[in-house]
């Protein structure tokens, strides 16, 4: 069965943190997905537009939102990074394929949820958490979200508003190189997780971010924090 493809039009393209773009596209009427999935973009090489390759981006919006939302952390010289920074414009139509992926919430699980993210790894969790809360999910949910400094934080204001609106959702920020005025946690997410979650026996854990972090947190979950493998879901990105 062929993978469905769609033409989508860019409606917004904004720098929202240091080297981070938020991009939005109109959602085709017949495009359906589950929160946590990703799509493949056709991305032309900036210096040779005839050279097209696909690149994956996680959908950060919920099924109920009118637009498709994506967050991109720029990587120097990266194909998709250069394309978004130098070529993509509002009104431009691009081709996507998908959705793909199984990094979705387990509908059968009744466990409390822990989300661990670094930088753009927060994208699927914005969708997961927002959708679950809007559905009326009453279970406790903790998001542990880490970046280098205040300049690298994004979507945290919206997440803070969700934590105020829903008493079962808790946001925990961790900065590795904060300014002197920062009053929150200092260090990597790996050091914050056990402070927030002293007992994992009733938790389901979702981890998304750079491969070094995801590899280490997976090892900690299985070897030190005693998370059962079936309750651990990990997705890294390069």
C-alpha positions as CSV (number, residue, x, y, z in Angstrom):
1,X,0.0,0.0,0.0
2,X,1.6,3.3,-1.1
3,X,2.4,5.9,1.6
4,X,-0.1,8.9,1.3
5,X,1.4,12.2,0.3
6,X,0.0,15.7,0.6
7,X,0.7,19.2,-0.5
8,X,0.7,21.7,2.4
9,X,1.2,25.4,2.4
10,X,3.3,27.3,4.9
11,X,1.3,29.8,7.0
12,X,4.0,30.9,9.5
13,X,7.8,30.7,9.9
14,X,9.2,32.3,13.1
15,X,12.4,32.2,15.1
16,X,11.1,31.5,18.6
17,X,14.4,30.7,20.5
18,X,18.1,30.6,19.7
19,X,18.5,28.6,16.4
20,X,14.9,27.4,16.8
21,X,12.2,27.9,14.1
22,X,8.5,27.3,14.6
23,X,6.8,26.5,11.3
24,X,3.1,26.1,10.6
25,X,1.2,24.7,7.6
26,X,-2.4,24.4,6.6
27,X,-3.7,20.9,7.4
28,X,-5.2,19.0,4.4
29,X,-8.8,18.0,5.0
30,X,-8.1,14.3,4.6
31,X,-4.9,14.2,6.6
32,X,-5.2,12.2,9.8
33,X,-2.6,11.3,12.4
34,X,-2.0,10.4,16.0
35,X,-0.2,12.7,18.4
36,X,3.4,11.7,18.5
37,X,3.7,10.7,14.9
38,X,6.0,12.4,12.3
39,X,5.9,13.2,8.6
40,X,8.6,13.2,5.9
41,X,9.2,16.5,4.1
42,X,10.5,16.8,0.6
43,X,13.6,19.0,1.2
44,X,15.5,20.4,-1.7
45,X,19.2,21.2,-1.4
46,X,19.5,24.9,-1.1
47,X,22.4,25.0,-3.6
48,X,20.8,22.5,-6.0
49,X,17.0,22.5,-5.8
50,X,16.7,19.5,-8.1
51,X,18.4,17.4,-5.4
52,X,15.5,16.4,-3.2
53,X,15.6,14.2,-0.1
54,X,13.1,13.5,2.6
55,X,13.6,14.6,6.2
56,X,11.5,13.7,9.3
57,X,9.8,16.2,11.6
58,X,7.6,15.4,14.5
59,X,4.1,16.8,14.5
60,X,3.8,19.1,17.5
61,X,0.1,20.0,17.0
62,X,-2.9,18.0,18.2
63,X,-5.5,16.4,15.9
64,X,-7.9,19.1,16.9
65,X,-5.8,22.0,15.9
66,X,-6.4,23.6,12.5
67,X,-2.7,23.8,11.5
68,X,0.2,21.4,11.5
69,X,2.9,22.7,13.8
70,X,6.6,21.8,13.8
71,X,9.6,22.9,15.8
72,X,13.1,22.8,14.3
73,X,16.4,23.2,16.1
74,X,18.9,24.4,13.4
75,X,22.0,22.3,12.8
76,X,24.9,24.1,11.0
77,X,24.9,23.0,7.4
78,X,22.0,20.7,7.8
79,X,19.8,20.1,4.8
80,X,16.5,20.9,6.5
81,X,18.0,23.6,8.6
82,X,19.3,25.5,5.6
83,X,16.1,25.0,3.7
84,X,13.9,26.4,6.5
85,X,16.3,29.3,7.2
86,X,17.1,30.3,3.6
87,X,14.4,29.0,1.3
88,X,11.1,28.3,3.0
89,X,8.6,31.3,2.9
90,X,5.0,31.9,3.9
91,X,2.8,30.8,1.1
92,X,5.2,28.2,-0.2
93,X,3.7,24.8,-0.9
94,X,5.7,21.7,0.0
95,X,5.1,17.9,-0.2
96,X,4.9,15.6,2.8
97,X,4.4,11.9,3.2
98,X,3.0,10.2,6.2
99,X,2.1,10.1,9.0
100,X,4.6,7.6,10.3
101,X,5.8,6.3,13.7
102,X,4.5,4.5,16.8
103,X,5.7,7.0,19.4
104,X,2.1,7.5,20.6
105,X,0.5,7.2,24.0
106,X,-0.6,3.8,25.0
107,X,-4.4,4.0,25.2
108,X,-4.6,0.9,27.3
109,X,-2.3,2.1,30.0
110,X,-3.7,3.7,33.1
111,X,-0.3,4.6,34.5
112,X,0.9,8.1,35.4
113,X,3.1,9.5,32.7
114,X,6.6,11.0,32.7
115,X,7.8,12.8,29.6
116,X,11.6,13.6,29.3
117,X,12.7,15.9,26.5
118,X,15.6,18.0,25.4
119,X,15.2,20.9,22.9
120,X,13.1,20.0,19.8
121,X,12.4,16.6,21.5
122,X,9.6,18.4,23.2
123,X,7.6,18.6,20.0
124,X,5.7,15.3,20.3
125,X,5.1,15.9,24.0
126,X,3.4,19.2,23.3
127,X,0.9,17.2,21.2
128,X,0.7,14.3,23.6
129,X,0.1,16.4,26.7
130,X,-2.2,19.0,25.2
131,X,-4.4,16.3,23.6
132,X,-4.6,14.2,26.8
133,X,-5.5,17.2,29.0
134,X,-8.2,18.4,26.5
135,X,-9.7,14.9,26.5
136,X,-10.1,15.1,30.2
137,X,-7.3,12.7,31.2
138,X,-7.0,13.1,35.0
139,X,-3.8,11.1,35.6
140,X,-0.7,12.8,36.9
141,X,1.7,13.9,34.1
142,X,5.2,15.3,34.5
143,X,7.2,16.9,31.7
144,X,10.9,17.3,32.4
145,X,12.3,19.6,29.7
146,X,15.9,20.6,29.3
147,X,17.9,23.0,27.2
148,X,21.2,24.9,27.6
149,X,20.0,28.4,28.7
150,X,17.0,30.7,28.8
151,X,17.7,31.7,25.2
152,X,17.1,28.1,24.1
153,X,13.7,27.6,25.8
154,X,10.6,27.6,23.6
155,X,6.9,26.6,24.0
156,X,7.5,26.8,27.8
157,X,5.1,29.7,28.3
158,X,2.3,27.7,26.7
159,X,3.2,24.6,28.8
160,X,3.3,26.8,31.9
161,X,-0.2,28.0,31.2
162,X,-1.3,24.3,30.8
163,X,0.2,23.5,34.1
164,X,-1.8,26.3,35.7
165,X,-5.0,25.3,34.0
166,X,-4.7,21.6,34.7
167,X,-3.8,20.5,38.3
168,X,-2.6,17.1,37.1
169,X,0.1,18.4,34.8
170,X,3.5,19.5,36.1
171,X,6.3,21.2,34.1
172,X,9.9,21.0,35.3
173,X,12.6,22.9,33.4
174,X,16.3,22.2,33.5
175,X,19.1,24.5,32.2
176,X,22.7,23.4,31.9
177,X,24.2,26.9,31.4
178,X,21.7,29.3,32.8
179,X,22.1,33.0,33.5
180,X,22.9,34.2,37.1
181,X,19.2,35.2,37.5
182,X,17.8,31.7,36.8
183,X,16.0,30.2,39.9
184,X,15.1,26.8,38.5
185,X,17.0,23.5,38.2
186,X,20.6,23.6,36.9
187,X,21.9,20.5,35.2
188,X,20.9,17.9,32.7
189,X,17.5,16.4,32.6
190,X,19.0,13.1,33.8
191,X,19.8,14.8,37.1
192,X,16.3,16.3,37.5
193,X,14.3,13.2,36.7
194,X,15.0,11.3,40.0
195,X,14.3,14.5,42.0
196,X,10.9,14.8,40.4
197,X,10.0,11.1,40.3
198,X,11.3,9.3,43.4
199,X,9.2,6.2,42.6
200,X,8.7,4.8,39.1
201,X,6.6,1.8,40.1
202,X,3.4,3.3,38.8
203,X,4.9,5.3,35.9
204,X,5.0,5.1,32.2
205,X,8.0,6.9,30.7
206,X,8.4,8.6,27.3
207,X,11.8,10.0,26.3
208,X,12.6,12.2,23.2
209,X,15.7,14.2,22.4
210,X,19.3,14.0,21.3
211,X,20.7,10.4,21.1
212,X,23.2,10.9,24.0
213,X,20.4,11.9,26.4
214,X,17.9,9.2,25.2
215,X,20.5,6.5,25.4
216,X,21.6,7.5,29.0
217,X,18.0,7.9,30.2
218,X,17.0,4.6,28.8
219,X,19.9,2.9,30.6
220,X,19.0,4.7,33.9
221,X,15.3,3.8,33.6
222,X,16.1,0.1,33.1
223,X,19.1,-0.3,35.4
224,X,18.6,2.2,38.2
225,X,15.0,3.5,38.2
226,X,13.5,0.1,37.7
227,X,11.2,1.0,34.9
228,X,9.8,-2.1,33.2
229,X,10.8,-2.2,29.5
230,X,7.1,-2.4,28.4
231,X,6.5,1.0,30.1
232,X,9.5,2.7,28.5
233,X,9.1,4.5,25.1
234,X,12.2,6.2,23.6
235,X,12.6,8.2,20.4
236,X,15.9,9.9,19.5
237,X,16.7,12.2,16.7
238,X,19.9,13.2,14.9
